Amino acid sequence: MAKKSTHIIRWVVGVILVLLTVANAFAQDGAKPVPELSVTQCDTLEVQVVDFPADRYTWDLYSDPNGNFAISQGDMESAIYFENGMYEGFKVRVIDLPTGTYFLRVMAWDEVECTNNLMVFKLEVIEPPPPIVYGDSVCVDEVPVVRIIFTGNGPWTFTYTYSDGVTTVNGNGESDIEDLTMPIMNPLPEGKYIFWIMEVVDGCGIAREYSPEERPGTGILIYPKPTKQPIYLKEE
């Protein structure tokens, strides 16, 4: 199971919250900015407001920045993108959103005073950065080692290539930890080589294939064996 981090934002729902237009991330009166949240794809975002006893809370997700957040329900499926389909209560968890920009609305209903207020959050879902790769320099006939630091949620499956730039190897089962040190088992002749990661599939099943210009990589340098030098006695 993929590890999921949680981000908690606490916000007090005010007494008078106005309709928000978020094209410029400000409320209609131009004075109140829309709170902005950011989460890495495949992470869980936990958001909560202060729970007032008389209030009932409902949450909606929108992908359209021009939607009417005051009167329209969200256009993102609540059963899919709220954990366990729970979109009511002072605290919710948002899951499995694709990368992109979204808006999260909380509506507070005061069932004693028969009033309602709302607040909107702007939410950015971003891709995890590509892995960082470090190479090794060894003498010929020694085993070079590559270090890979993954980001996001594992375990990871990855495809890499080295040496001739054609042979690809699948690293399934080698990537249960974020910081992986991996020996290249095939001996390499002396020279300079490039180790490339071509594709990574994370623990959420999201595949990222890197173009030749974007592939994480590192150089591997294989030195010749040092030559033996004769030993001479120093003459006084």
TIKOLPA-263114 format. One line per 5 residues: their letters; for each residue x, y, z of C-alpha. Coordinates in steps of 0.1 Angstrom, whole numbers, plus 5000, padded with zeros to 4 digits. Last residue first. Layout:
N
A	X Y Z ~ ...
//
This chain:
236
EEKLY	5721 5092 4979 ~ 5705 5068 4955 ~ 5669 5061 4960 ~ 5661 5025 4954 ~ 5638 5019 4925
IPQKT	5604 5003 4924 ~ 5589 4995 4890 ~ 5554 5008 4882 ~ 5524 4986 4879 ~ 5497 4999 4857
PKPYI	5464 5011 4872 ~ 5435 4992 4857 ~ 5415 5013 4833 ~ 5389 5037 4846 ~ 5351 5032 4843
LIGTG	5332 5064 4846 ~ 5294 5063 4851 ~ 5275 5095 4843 ~ 5241 5103 4857 ~ 5205 5103 4846
PREEP	5170 5116 4851 ~ 5153 5117 4817 ~ 5139 5151 4807 ~ 5155 5156 4772 ~ 5151 5120 4762
SYERA	5114 5122 4772 ~ 5104 5108 4806 ~ 5076 5083 4811 ~ 5056 5088 4843 ~ 5033 5060 4853
IGCGD	5007 5064 4881 ~ 5000 5031 4898 ~ 4995 5046 4932 ~ 5028 5031 4944 ~ 5047 5049 4917
VVEMI	5055 5038 4881 ~ 5087 5053 4869 ~ 5099 5054 4832 ~ 5131 5060 4813 ~ 5158 5063 4840
WFIYK	5191 5068 4823 ~ 5227 5057 4832 ~ 5253 5072 4809 ~ 5286 5057 4802 ~ 5323 5068 4801
GEPLP	5351 5044 4793 ~ 5366 5012 4805 ~ 5347 4981 4796 ~ 5316 4975 4817 ~ 5309 4944 4839
NMIPM	5272 4935 4841 ~ 5259 4937 4877 ~ 5251 4973 4879 ~ 5248 4978 4917 ~ 5218 4996 4931
TLDEI	5217 5020 4960 ~ 5181 5030 4966 ~ 5169 5060 4987 ~ 5131 5060 4987 ~ 5128 5023 4997
DSEGN	5107 4995 4982 ~ 5125 5000 4949 ~ 5141 4968 4937 ~ 5109 4948 4933 ~ 5104 4960 4897
GNVTT	5136 4975 4883 ~ 5129 4967 4846 ~ 5160 4967 4824 ~ 5165 4984 4791 ~ 5192 4977 4765
VGDSY	5193 5004 4739 ~ 5216 5032 4752 ~ 5247 5011 4747 ~ 5259 5013 4783 ~ 5228 5022 4804
TYTFT	5190 5018 4804 ~ 5164 5021 4831 ~ 5128 5011 4838 ~ 5112 5018 4871 ~ 5087 5002 4895
WPGNG	5083 5022 4927 ~ 5070 5012 4961 ~ 5063 5040 4967 ~ 5048 5074 4972 ~ 5063 5107 4959
TFIIR	5100 5111 4953 ~ 5128 5086 4945 ~ 5165 5089 4953 ~ 5185 5066 4931 ~ 5222 5057 4938
VVPVE	5241 5039 4910 ~ 5269 5015 4918 ~ 5297 5003 4895 ~ 5310 4968 4900 ~ 5348 4964 4895
DVCVS	5362 4947 4864 ~ 5375 4981 4851 ~ 5382 5006 4878 ~ 5353 5025 4895 ~ 5334 5058 4892
DGYVI	5299 5059 4905 ~ 5267 5077 4895 ~ 5241 5097 4913 ~ 5204 5099 4903 ~ 5176 5122 4915
PPPPE	5141 5109 4908 ~ 5117 5131 4890 ~ 5097 5157 4910 ~ 5062 5147 4922 ~ 5035 5160 4900
IVELK	5014 5188 4913 ~ 4978 5192 4926 ~ 4971 5229 4932 ~ 4940 5237 4953 ~ 4923 5271 4956
FVMLN	4902 5272 4988 ~ 4867 5286 4989 ~ 4847 5296 5020 ~ 4810 5296 5026 ~ 4783 5309 5049
NTCEV	4748 5297 5057 ~ 4719 5310 5078 ~ 4689 5294 5094 ~ 4697 5308 5129 ~ 4695 5274 5145
EDWAM	4705 5253 5115 ~ 4736 5273 5109 ~ 4748 5258 5076 ~ 4786 5260 5068 ~ 4795 5256 5032
VRLFY	4831 5245 5024 ~ 4843 5249 4989 ~ 4874 5233 4973 ~ 4887 5247 4940 ~ 4909 5229 4916
TGTPL	4941 5233 4896 ~ 4958 5204 4879 ~ 4974 5170 4885 ~ 4948 5142 4888 ~ 4929 5141 4921
DIVRV	4932 5108 4940 ~ 4922 5119 4975 ~ 4906 5148 4994 ~ 4901 5142 5031 ~ 4874 5160 5051
KFGEY	4870 5178 5084 ~ 4841 5199 5097 ~ 4815 5173 5085 ~ 4801 5163 5051 ~ 4820 5152 5020
MGNEF	4825 5116 5030 ~ 4827 5094 4999 ~ 4851 5070 5017 ~ 4878 5096 5011 ~ 4865 5125 4990
YIASE	4875 5124 4954 ~ 4855 5094 4941 ~ 4821 5098 4959 ~ 4823 5136 4956 ~ 4825 5135 4918
MDGQS	4840 5168 4906 ~ 4815 5194 4892 ~ 4809 5209 4926 ~ 4774 5221 4934 ~ 4763 5255 4922
IAFNG	4749 5284 4943 ~ 4778 5303 4959 ~ 4806 5287 4940 ~ 4793 5299 4907 ~ 4818 5283 4884
NPDSY	4844 5303 4865 ~ 4874 5284 4879 ~ 4859 5251 4866 ~ 4875 5221 4882 ~ 4853 5223 4913
LDWTY	4852 5202 4945 ~ 4824 5205 4971 ~ 4822 5203 5009 ~ 4793 5203 5034 ~ 4793 5215 5070
RDAPF	4766 5216 5096 ~ 4768 5243 5122 ~ 4752 5247 5157 ~ 4782 5231 5175 ~ 4809 5252 5158
DVVQV	4837 5231 5144 ~ 4867 5251 5134 ~ 4875 5242 5098 ~ 4893 5211 5085 ~ 4913 5201 5055
ELTDC	4931 5168 5049 ~ 4949 5164 5016 ~ 4960 5129 5008 ~ 4990 5124 4986 ~ 4987 5107 4952
QTVSL	4996 5139 4933 ~ 5016 5163 4955 ~ 4995 5188 4974 ~ 4992 5226 4973 ~ 4968 5249 4991
EPVPK	4959 5285 4983 ~ 4936 5306 5006 ~ 4915 5330 4985 ~ 4925 5365 4991 ~ 4902 5389 5009
AGDQA	4901 5426 5000 ~ 4890 5427 4964 ~ 4854 5432 4974 ~ 4845 5403 4951 ~ 4869 5379 4967
FANAV	4904 5375 4954 ~ 4923 5347 4936 ~ 4923 5365 4902 ~ 4899 5342 4885 ~ 4887 5332 4919
TLLVL	4854 5349 4923 ~ 4842 5344 4958 ~ 4806 5350 4971 ~ 4808 5366 5005 ~ 4816 5352 5039
IVGVV	4798 5368 5068 ~ 4801 5351 5102 ~ 4834 5336 5095 ~ 4844 5300 5089 ~ 4876 5295 5109
WRIIH	4903 5278 5090 ~ 4926 5249 5100 ~ 4947 5234 5072 ~ 4961 5199 5077 ~ 4982 5182 5051
TSKKA	4984 5144 5052 ~ 5010 5121 5037 ~ 5001 5089 5020 ~ 5022 5058 5019 ~ 5013 5035 4991
M	5000 5000 5000
//
